[in-house]
Amino acid sequence: MAAATVAWLAAAFLLFVAQVACEYGMVRVVSETGGPKGKDYCILYNPQWAHLPHDLGKASLLQLRDWAASMLCSPSDLPAKGFSNQIPLVTRGNCTFYEKVRLAQGSGARGLLIVSKETLVPPGGNKTQYEEIGIPVALLSHKDMLDIFKSFGRAVRAALYAPNEPLLDYNMVIIFIMAVGTVALGGYWAGSRDVRKRYMKHKRDDGPEKQEDEAVDVTPVMTCIFVVMCCSMLVLLYYFYDHLVYVIIGIFCLASSTGLYSCLSPLVQRLPFGKCRVRDNNLPYFHKRPQVCMLLLALFCVAVSVVWGIFRNEDQWAWILQDALGIAFCLYMLKTIRLPTFKACTLLLLVLFIYDVFFVFITPFLTKSGNSIMVEVATGPTDSATHEKLPMVLKVPRLNASPLALCDRPFSLLGFGDILVPGLLVAYCHRFDIQVQSSRIYFVACTIAYGIGLLVTFMALALMQRGQPALLYLVPCTLTTSGALALWRRELGMFWTGSGFAKDLPQPWAPASAEGPQPPKESKAVLPQQPPGEAQVKPSLPTEQPPELAAPKDVAALSTQEPASPASYAPETPGLPSASA
């Protein structure tokens, strides 16, 4: 058994370190007259014709000859002096790739670039043709050809090469930090806010801007509806991408600006200026007389969202705004949506686990193109007329120069669902930590498990060199870790049903039976001194007791009825599902 395990690990290691052969390559173009700095362009080649060097220093820099007016299908298409030590550019069509490259090789060419106005495909042939040809042949897009002559003129030189693809790009570190940081911060904020609100829900607010949105408890029915909506929307996007992509972009702008406002408002409220309020009026929202600083914050958030919407296709910097808005959106959703029990967490994560695996691994067998519906929608269909990308992802440009980054995937992506779904479980773990006073052991363990699951996802991505359903690795890591920890601490029953809140609820009422309920004003003066998320129960519980429990003996009698506490003091479940859920 041990030998088999060692052999399997060795094979996995060899696969991990091996470079994956890729049909993407590069052509480095420089001006013969010493003009602008050289630039790389994407080419698609077939290594069975001839291999390209992996190192640019070993590639020959040859004259690139513009022969695109010809399709090079007959000897009459050849120039009088041939293509001696040149790389000709010819147009695709009218004959096979083999006929083109055979004529080019016979006239002295050292390589052949075929210009295509259509989608690039690897130039194919048969075994006999491969053995006959000794020069590389590759396809270049018509758009890149126009850019070459526009940027460098007609007198240019080119070198064909195909550097090895790195197993993992350094941008994965940035994505890892953003994802784990968002899950940890969102889970901590959501758990602390939720527990604090349980004790302060009857506290009178000083102004409308201090009123927090109610969290939405996810029920099994809501889970089923949510999954059906996700499946329907994904299929609709697959078939009507060019029409629905702008709807998704508009929804993202609205939701992300709301999320950014929600994240920044606690910080802005602490500023010592801008506290004056709008005058009395009958306008919508303004009749609540919001503070000037909050109005300015709202304008700022809308402006950021609008700027991203206008410049969303600027690859140089727009991804930074998209990631900032996306993180704010995820934090807002983690704060707003709440899973009340571990049973609800398990149901949601397992259903979305199946959903993710199905649309990544199963749908390629159901589509005519053989492509995954999930990957096709997330990266944008190759035949899309709009060339728009869905914004519901964290994206970071690849930092390593490689053909894959240049030709196909210039960005690494991580979907919001891979942050939100495990993040809801992390938030539940933090709430349970505070309820049973366990020094945040569940929260820390689940966050670490999420990070490990993300690392496993990156390793699977490097081994398979194809898009991965991250929930395939994140769900087992987080669910198994949190469940095993609850079992080890002998709290699995409370953890499963979410009843940990009732465990310590009656104890702080004992002093109240001797001292009597405190006046509301005194409790209000004490409450602001409690740390967020770690509020002490003693000062705040008297403000929650019903009016009929004024007599000390009634309070003491209730404290002995422990089974009645969860039903009496469990948070109310809203009857209407959230639009964002």
C-alpha positions in Angstrom: 0.0 0.0 0.0 2.8 2.4 0.9 4.7 1.6 -2.3 1.6 2.3 -4.4 1.1 5.6 -2.6 4.7 6.6 -3.2 4.4 5.6 -6.9 1.2 7.6 -7.3 2.8 10.7 -5.7 5.9 10.3 -7.9 3.7 10.2 -11.0 1.7 13.2 -9.9 5.0 15.1 -9.2 6.3 14.2 -12.7 3.1 15.4 -14.2 3.3 18.6 -12.2 6.9 19.5 -13.3 6.4 18.5 -16.9 5.8 21.2 -19.4 2.6 20.9 -21.4 3.0 21.0 -25.2 1.0 23.9 -26.5 0.1 24.9 -30.1 0.3 28.6 -29.3 3.5 30.4 -30.2 4.8 33.9 -30.7 6.3 35.9 -33.5 8.6 38.7 -32.4 8.5 41.6 -34.9 11.1 44.3 -35.0 11.7 47.1 -37.5 14.7 47.0 -39.9 15.1 50.7 -39.7 15.4 50.8 -35.9 12.0 52.2 -35.1 9.9 51.2 -32.1 10.8 48.4 -29.7 9.9 44.9 -30.9 6.5 43.4 -30.1 5.2 39.8 -29.7 2.1 38.6 -31.6 0.1 35.4 -31.2 0.5 32.6 -33.7 -1.1 29.1 -33.8 1.2 26.4 -35.1 1.4 22.7 -35.4 4.6 21.3 -34.0 4.3 18.2 -36.2 5.4 20.3 -39.2 8.5 21.7 -37.5 9.3 22.5 -33.9 9.8 26.1 -32.8 12.7 27.0 -30.4 11.7 27.7 -26.9 14.2 30.5 -26.4 14.0 33.7 -28.4 17.8 33.9 -28.5 17.9 30.7 -30.5 15.3 31.8 -33.0 16.5 33.3 -36.4 15.5 36.9 -37.0 14.4 36.8 -40.7 12.9 39.2 -43.1 9.1 39.2 -43.1 7.8 39.5 -46.6 4.3 40.7 -47.3 2.8 38.4 -49.9 -0.8 38.5 -48.4 -2.2 39.5 -51.8 -1.5 35.9 -52.9 -2.9 32.6 -51.5 0.2 30.7 -52.6 -1.7 27.7 -54.1 0.3 27.3 -57.4 3.8 28.0 -58.7 2.5 31.0 -60.5 1.9 32.7 -57.1 5.6 32.6 -56.3 7.8 35.7 -56.7 10.4 35.6 -59.5 13.3 35.4 -57.0 11.5 33.2 -54.5 11.5 33.6 -50.7 15.2 32.9 -50.0 15.8 33.2 -46.2 12.5 35.0 -45.7 9.2 34.3 -43.9 6.4 35.1 -46.3 2.9 36.2 -45.3 0.2 34.6 -47.4 -3.6 34.6 -47.2 -5.5 31.5 -46.1 -7.8 29.7 -48.5 -8.3 28.0 -51.9 -5.9 25.1 -51.1 -4.5 23.0 -48.2 -1.9 24.1 -45.7 0.4 21.4 -47.2 0.3 22.9 -50.7 1.2 26.3 -49.3 4.1 25.3 -47.2 5.5 22.9 -49.9 5.6 25.8 -52.4 7.2 28.1 -49.7 9.8 25.6 -48.7 10.6 24.9 -52.4 11.3 28.6 -53.0 13.7 28.9 -50.1 11.5 30.2 -47.3 12.6 29.5 -43.7 9.0 29.6 -42.4 5.5 30.5 -43.4 2.8 32.7 -41.8 -0.7 32.2 -43.1 -3.0 35.2 -42.5 -6.6 34.3 -41.5 -9.6 36.5 -41.1 -11.4 33.7 -39.4 -10.9 31.9 -36.1 -7.3 30.5 -35.9 -7.0 26.7 -36.3 -3.8 24.6 -36.1 -2.6 23.9 -39.7 -3.1 20.1 -40.1 -1.7 17.5 -42.5 -0.8 13.8 -42.5 2.2 11.8 -41.4 3.8 11.7 -44.9 3.4 15.5 -45.3 4.9 16.1 -41.9 8.0 14.1 -42.8 8.4 16.0 -46.1 8.2 19.5 -44.6 11.1 20.9 -42.6 10.0 24.6 -42.0 7.6 25.9 -39.4 4.1 27.0 -40.5 1.7 29.0 -38.4 -1.5 31.1 -38.6 -1.6 34.8 -37.8 -4.8 36.8 -37.4 -5.5 39.5 -40.0 -5.9 42.1 -37.3 -2.4 41.4 -36.1 -1.0 41.6 -39.6 -2.5 45.1 -40.0 -1.1 46.1 -36.6 2.4 44.9 -37.6 2.6 47.0 -40.7 1.0 50.0 -39.1 3.4 50.0 -36.1 6.6 48.9 -37.8 6.2 49.7 -41.5 6.9 47.3 -44.4 10.5 46.7 -43.6 10.3 44.3 -40.7 12.0 41.2 -39.4 10.4 38.4 -37.5 11.4 35.4 -35.3 9.1 32.5 -34.6 9.4 30.8 -31.2 7.3 29.0 -28.6 8.4 29.5 -25.0 7.3 26.9 -22.4 4.2 27.6 -20.5 4.8 28.2 -16.7 2.8 25.7 -14.6 1.5 28.5 -12.3 1.6 32.2 -12.9 2.6 34.6 -10.1 -0.8 36.3 -10.4 -2.2 33.3 -8.5 -0.7 34.6 -5.4 -2.6 37.9 -5.8 -5.9 36.0 -6.5 -5.2 33.8 -3.4 -4.7 36.8 -1.1 -7.8 38.5 -2.4 -10.0 35.5 -2.2 -8.9 34.3 1.3 -8.9 37.9 2.6 -12.4 38.5 1.3 -13.7 35.2 2.9 -12.0 35.9 6.2 -13.0 39.6 6.4 -16.6 38.9 5.2 -17.1 36.0 7.5 -15.7 37.9 10.5 -17.8 41.0 9.7 -21.0 39.0 9.0 -20.7 36.9 12.2 -19.9 39.8 14.5 -22.6 42.0 13.1 -25.2 39.2 13.3 -24.5 38.3 16.9 -24.4 42.0 18.0 -27.8 42.6 16.4 -29.3 39.8 18.3 -28.8 41.7 21.5 -29.3 45.2 20.1 -32.3 44.8 17.9 -34.5 46.8 20.2 -32.0 49.6 20.6 -33.2 53.0 19.3 -31.0 54.4 16.5 -30.0 58.0 16.4 -30.5 58.4 12.7 -31.6 56.6 9.6 -28.1 56.1 8.4 -27.3 53.9 11.4 -30.1 51.4 10.6 -28.5 48.3 9.2 -30.2 46.1 6.6 -31.7 43.0 7.9 -30.0 39.7 7.1 -31.8 37.2 5.0 -32.0 33.6 6.3 -31.6 31.1 3.5 -34.2 28.4 3.6 -34.2 25.0 1.7 -36.9 26.4 -0.6 -34.8 29.5 -1.3 -31.8 27.2 -2.0 -33.7 25.2 -4.6 -35.0 28.4 -6.3 -31.5 29.9 -6.3 -30.0 26.9 -8.0 -32.7 26.6 -10.6 -32.2 30.3 -11.4 -28.5 29.9 -11.7 -28.9 26.9 -14.1 -31.4 28.8 -16.2 -29.3 32.0 -16.4 -26.2 30.0 -17.3 -27.9 28.2 -20.1 -29.5 31.5 -21.4 -26.1 33.2 -21.3 -24.6 30.3 -23.3 -27.2 30.7 -26.1 -27.9 34.4 -25.9 -24.6 35.8 -24.6 -24.4 38.9 -26.8 -27.9 40.0 -25.6 -27.7 39.2 -21.9 -24.1 40.2 -21.2 -25.1 43.9 -21.0 -27.9 43.1 -18.5 -25.4 41.4 -16.3 -23.0 44.3 -16.6 -25.8 46.7 -15.6 -26.7 44.6 -12.6 -23.1 44.4 -11.5 -22.7 48.2 -11.6 -25.8 48.6 -9.5 -25.0 45.9 -7.0 -21.3 46.7 -6.7 -21.9 50.4 -6.0 -24.3 49.3 -3.3 -21.7 47.0 -1.8 -19.0 49.6 -1.9 -21.3 52.0 -0.1 -22.1 49.4 2.5 -18.4 48.7 3.1 -17.2 52.3 3.3 -20.1 53.8 5.3 -18.9 52.6 8.7 -15.6 54.3 8.0 -17.1 57.5 6.7 -19.4 57.8 9.8 -16.3 58.0 12.0 -15.1 61.1 10.2 -15.3 64.2 12.3 -16.7 66.4 9.5 -19.7 66.3 7.2 -22.2 65.6 10.0 -24.7 68.3 9.0 -28.0 67.0 7.5 -30.1 67.8 4.6 -33.0 70.2 5.3 -36.6 69.1 5.6 -38.0 68.1 2.3 -40.5 65.7 0.7 -38.1 64.1 -1.8 -37.6 60.3 -1.9 -34.8 59.2 0.5 -33.9 62.8 1.2 -36.9 63.2 3.5 -34.9 61.1 6.0 -32.4 63.9 6.2 -29.2 62.0 5.5 -25.8 63.4 6.5 -23.9 65.3 3.9 -20.9 62.9 4.2 -23.1 59.9 3.4 -24.5 61.7 0.3 -21.0 62.4 -0.9 -20.1 58.7 -0.3 -23.1 57.6 -2.3 -22.0 59.8 -5.2 -18.4 58.5 -5.0 -19.6 54.9 -5.1 -21.8 55.5 -8.1 -19.0 57.4 -9.9 -16.6 54.5 -9.4 -19.1 52.1 -10.8 -19.8 54.3 -13.8 -16.1 54.8 -14.5 -15.6 51.0 -14.6 -18.7 50.6 -16.8 -17.3 53.1 -19.4 -13.7 51.9 -19.4 -14.3 48.2 -18.5 -12.4 47.0 -21.6 -9.2 48.8 -20.8 -7.1 45.8 -19.9 -4.3 48.0 -18.5 -6.1 49.2 -15.4 -9.9 48.5 -15.5 -9.3 45.1 -13.8 -8.3 46.9 -10.6 -11.6 48.7 -10.4 -13.5 45.5 -11.2 -11.7 43.6 -8.4 -12.3 46.4 -5.9 -16.0 46.5 -6.8 -16.2 42.7 -6.8 -14.7 42.4 -3.3 -17.1 45.0 -2.0 -20.0 43.2 -3.6 -18.9 39.9 -2.0 -18.5 41.5 1.4 -22.0 43.0 1.1 -23.5 39.7 0.1 -21.8 37.8 3.0 -23.2 40.4 5.4 -26.7 40.3 3.9 -27.2 36.6 3.3 -27.1 34.3 6.4 -27.2 30.5 6.7 -28.9 29.8 10.0 -27.7 26.2 10.6 -24.9 23.9 9.5 -27.6 21.8 7.9 -28.5 24.7 5.6 -24.8 25.2 4.9 -24.4 21.6 3.9 -27.4 21.6 1.7 -26.4 24.8 -0.2 -22.7 23.8 -0.6 -23.5 20.2 -1.8 -26.1 21.4 -4.3 -23.8 24.0 -5.8 -21.0 21.5 -5.7 -23.0 19.3 -8.1 -24.0 22.3 -10.1 -20.4 23.4 -10.6 -19.1 19.9 -11.5 -22.0 19.3 -14.0 -21.5 22.6 -15.9 -17.7 22.2 -16.1 -17.1 18.5 -16.7 -20.4 17.0 -18.0 -21.7 19.7 -20.4 -18.7 19.3 -22.8 -20.4 15.9 -23.7 -23.7 17.7 -24.4 -22.7 20.7 -26.5 -21.9 20.5 -30.2 -18.6 22.4 -29.8 -17.5 20.1 -27.0 -16.8 23.1 -24.8 -17.8 23.5 -21.1 -20.8 25.8 -20.7 -19.3 27.2 -17.5 -15.9 28.0 -18.9 -17.4 29.3 -22.2 -19.6 31.7 -20.4 -17.0 32.8 -17.8 -14.3 33.6 -20.4 -16.7 34.8 -23.1 -17.6 32.8 -26.2 -14.9 32.9 -28.9 -17.5 33.7 -31.6 -19.1 36.6 -29.6 -19.8 39.7 -31.7 -19.5 42.0 -28.7 -16.3 40.6 -27.2 -17.6 41.5 -23.8 -16.7 39.6 -20.7 -18.9 38.9 -17.7 -17.8 41.0 -14.7 -18.8 38.4 -12.0 -15.2 37.3 -11.5 -11.9 38.5 -9.9 -9.4 38.9 -12.6 -5.7 39.5 -12.5 -3.4 39.8 -15.6 -0.9 37.1 -16.1 2.6 38.3 -15.0 4.6 35.7 -16.9 5.1 36.3 -20.7 3.7 33.2 -22.4 1.9 32.2 -25.6 -1.2 31.3 -23.6 -1.3 34.7 -21.9 -0.8 36.5 -25.3 -3.2 34.4 -27.4 -6.0 33.0 -25.3 -6.1 33.8 -21.6 -4.4 37.1 -20.7 -6.2 37.0 -17.2 -6.6 34.5 -14.5 -10.1 34.3 -13.2 -11.9 33.3 -10.0 -15.7 33.5 -9.9 -17.6 35.3 -7.2 -19.4 32.0 -6.4 -16.1 30.4 -5.3 -15.8 33.2 -2.7 -19.4 33.6 -1.6 -20.5 30.0 -1.2 -17.7 28.9 1.2 -17.8 32.4 2.7 -21.3 31.8 4.0 -20.1 28.8 5.8 -17.2 30.7 7.3 -19.6 33.4 8.5 -21.8 30.7 10.2 -18.7 29.3 11.9 -17.8 32.7 13.3 -21.4 33.2 14.6 -21.2 29.8 16.3 -17.8 30.6 17.8 -19.2 33.7 19.5 -22.3 31.9 20.6 -20.5 29.0 22.3 -17.5 31.2 23.3 -14.9 29.0 21.6 -12.2 31.5 20.8 -13.0 31.6 17.1 -11.7 28.1 16.6 -14.4 27.2 14.0 -13.8 30.5 12.1 -10.0 30.1 11.9 -10.2 26.4 11.0 -12.8 26.9 8.2 -10.8 29.9 6.8 -7.6 27.8 6.7 -9.5 25.0 5.1 -10.7 27.4 2.4 -7.2 28.5 1.7 -6.0 24.9 1.4 -8.9 24.1 -0.9 -7.9 27.0 -3.1 -4.3 25.8 -3.3 -5.6 22.4 -4.4 -7.6 24.1 -7.1 -4.5 25.9 -8.4 -2.6 22.6 -8.4 -5.4 20.9 -10.4 -5.4 23.8 -12.8 -1.6 23.4 -13.3 -1.9 19.7 -13.8 -4.9 19.6 -16.2 -4.3 22.9 -18.0 -8.0 23.5 -18.2 -10.7 25.4 -16.3 -11.5 23.9 -12.9 -14.7 23.9 -10.9 -13.3 25.4 -7.7 -16.2 24.2 -5.6 -15.1 20.6 -6.4 -12.2 21.2 -4.0 -13.4 24.0 -1.7 -16.7 22.3 -0.6 -15.1 19.1 0.7 -12.3 21.0 2.4 -14.5 23.5 4.3 -17.5 21.1 5.1 -15.2 18.3 6.2 -13.1 20.5 8.4 -15.9 22.3 10.2 -17.9 19.1 10.7 -15.0 17.2 12.0 -14.1 20.0 14.4 -17.6 20.0 15.8 -17.5 16.3 16.2 -14.2 16.4 17.9 -15.5 19.1 20.3 -18.7 17.1 20.9 -20.8 20.0 19.7 -22.0 18.5 16.4 -25.6 18.5 17.5 -25.6 22.2 18.3 -23.5 23.0 15.3 -25.9 21.1 13.0 -29.0 22.8 14.2 -27.5 26.2 15.1 -28.8 26.0 18.7 -25.6 27.1 20.3 -27.1 30.5 21.0 -29.4 29.0 23.6 -26.6 27.4 25.5 -25.4 30.6 27.3 -28.6 32.7 26.9 -30.3 32.1 30.3 -27.1 32.4 32.4 -26.7 36.2 32.2 -30.3 36.6 33.4 -29.5 35.5 36.9 -28.3 38.8 38.1 -31.3 40.5 36.5 -33.6 38.5 38.9 -31.9 40.1 41.9 -31.4 43.6 40.6 -34.5 43.9 38.4 -34.6 45.1 34.8 -32.4 48.1 34.1 -34.0 51.3 32.7 -33.7 51.6 28.9 -31.6 54.8 29.1 -28.9 53.2 31.3 -28.6 50.2 29.0 -28.4 52.5 26.0 -25.5 54.3 27.6 -23.6 51.1 28.2 -24.1 49.5 24.9 -21.9 51.6 22.7 -18.9 50.6 24.9 -19.2 47.0 23.9 -16.7 45.8 21.2 -18.4 44.8 17.9 -19.0 41.1 17.7 -18.0 40.5 21.3 -20.7 42.3 23.0 -21.3 41.2 26.6 -24.7 39.8 27.2 -25.4 41.1 30.7 -26.0 44.8 29.9 -28.0 44.2 26.7 -30.3 41.4 27.6 -32.6 43.4 29.9 -33.5 45.6 26.9 -34.7 42.5 25.1 -37.0 41.1 27.7 -40.7 41.4 27.1 -42.7 43.9 29.2 -44.5 41.1 31.0 -41.2 39.9 32.6 -40.8 42.8 34.9 -41.1 40.7 38.0 -37.8 39.2 39.2 -39.4 35.8 39.9 -40.7 35.6 36.4 -37.2 36.2 35.0 -35.8 33.6 37.2 -38.5 31.1 36.2 -37.7 31.6 32.5 -34.0 31.1 33.1 -34.7 27.5 34.1 -36.6 26.7 31.0 -33.7 26.2 28.7 -35.5 24.3 25.9 -37.8 27.3 25.4 -35.1 29.7 24.8 -34.3 28.9 21.1 -37.9 29.2 20.1 -38.4 32.4 22.0 -35.2 34.2 21.0 -34.3 32.8 17.6 -33.9 35.5 15.0 -37.0 36.0 12.8 -36.8 34.5 9.3 -37.9 37.0 6.7 -40.8 35.8 4.6 -39.6 37.4 1.3 -36.5 36.1 -0.5 -33.8 38.5 -1.2 -33.4 39.6 -4.8 -29.6 39.0 -4.6 -30.1 35.5 -3.2 
